[in-house]
Amino acid sequence: MSMSLRNSLPEIVTETIPGPKSAELLKIRKNNVTDGVGMLAPVFVDRAEGAMVQDVDGNRFLDFVAGIGVLNIGHSHPEVVEAVQKQAERYFAPNLNVFNYAEYPKLAEKLNEIIPIEGEKETILVNTGAEADENAVKIARRFTGRSEIICFAGAFHGRSYMTMAMTSKCKPYKTGFGPLPQGVNRFPFPYCYRCPHGLEPDSCGMHCLKMFEESYFLEYVDPEQVAAIIMEPVLGEGGFIAPPREYMTGIRKLCDKYGILLIADEIQAGYGRTGKMFACEHWDVRPDIVVSAKSVAGGIPVACVTARKDIMEIFRPGELGGTYCGNALATASALKVLEIMERDDYCAKGRHIGEVCMKRFLEMQKKYDIIGDVRGVGAMQALEFVKDPVTKEPAKEECKAIINECMMHGLVVLGAGVRDNCIRFLLPLVITDEQMNAGLDILEKAIAKIAGK
């Protein structure tokens, strides 16, 4: 595999984006693929390596999205490519319900070793993050014999019917698709920049946590009917919002008090993204069930549901699983990804990226009033844009313009937040410092232009 693209920098060689070849392919997409499938960059990929993507017209883009968190290990890691090729020569997907194959239990064994749940664990493999979240709810309800689920404002858990009910943002994810499944209760998330209770973080006394027993459990749902609380340790689609440590430890105590299972949705935050293998490790909180996906297999679909062994042991054969779940290509890829991440200390890479980006973001915030908030954990960071730093009125159109301006100069970044006024940064953890700084330079020029400075 050529190393020239892997170590290259952004370069736009066509007069417009998209270039002529991508434009022709866009016509085919328009005529054959519903607009219901979203599109960020209107270009078609020719090849991709590391943090770089080259389109069919020869334009090179720096990818600060990484497949929306799928490619922590970067595009086309050569060792992962080799592992998948070797597996493809042997077999693809004999289906674990029919034939055993070693890759599935070996991956489960590795996940049980590294996932931060107390005591013995067991794991099932499915195909997508949404499917994993659905299975986590299914498992929690069966184990507890309870029906109710608590989730949070700003959450994103998927587009399937159960996960649509748990996902927070109405448009484009839920509007017009009802009725949605029952038993889902949504409470405010500790979004300190926009406190839902109108309080200041330094003097709030963890009001949002106290509200569970002072209000929510009295007026909205009986805690003795709650099977699980499902939460992202760092909100993803919601704008990369990290809760205070006291909040996370308090949620754990509430779960223990009322016999509620705690489900950590680590789909976007897991596998080195935050500077630890899993984000909940930052708060010393041990969930009962951990759901992970995205970056575990370097781009091949697989998702994982890991839980305490006593929870998993209540199921009978056939109650969990599916046709493609844990297929051999995906599991072989995941085993190699995890080997590389541990060997090459990808968590340290995540911390380094976080330090470099946070320093630059804070410097930008001082220059540009349009940046209302800078936040994140490790290499999972976001900027929130506002029209006025005092009123915090969301700068939705300006945020969109910054994203488009970046793309025109070879940097692909992605929006977030229920108000569409945030940019989230998911740099591949293999990115070089030269590439990272080049991307941050493009970003700052775009912010300066749109901010009028």
Secondary structure, DSSP 4 states (H G I P E B T S, - for coil): --STTTT---B--SSSSS-HHHHHHHHHHHHHS-TTS--SS---EEEEEBTEEEETTS-EEEESSHHHHT-TT-BT-HHHHHHHHHHHHH-S---TTTS--THHHHHHHHHHHHS--SS-EEEEEESSHHHHHHHHHHHHHHHH---EEEEETT----SSHHHHHH----TTTTTTSPSPPS-EEEE----GGG-TTS--GGGS-SHHHHHIIIIIHHHT--GGGEEEEEE-SS-TTTTSPPPPHHHHHHHHHHHHHHTPEEEEE-TTTTTTTTSSSSGGGGGT---SEEEE-GGGGTTS--EEEEEEHHHHTTPPTTSS--SSTT-HHHHHHHHHHHHHHHHTTHHHHHHHHHHHHHHHHHHHHHH-TTEEEEEEETTEEEEEEBS-TTT--B-HHHHHHHHHHHHHTTEE-EEESTTS-EEEE---TT--HHHHHHHHHHHHHHHHHHHT-
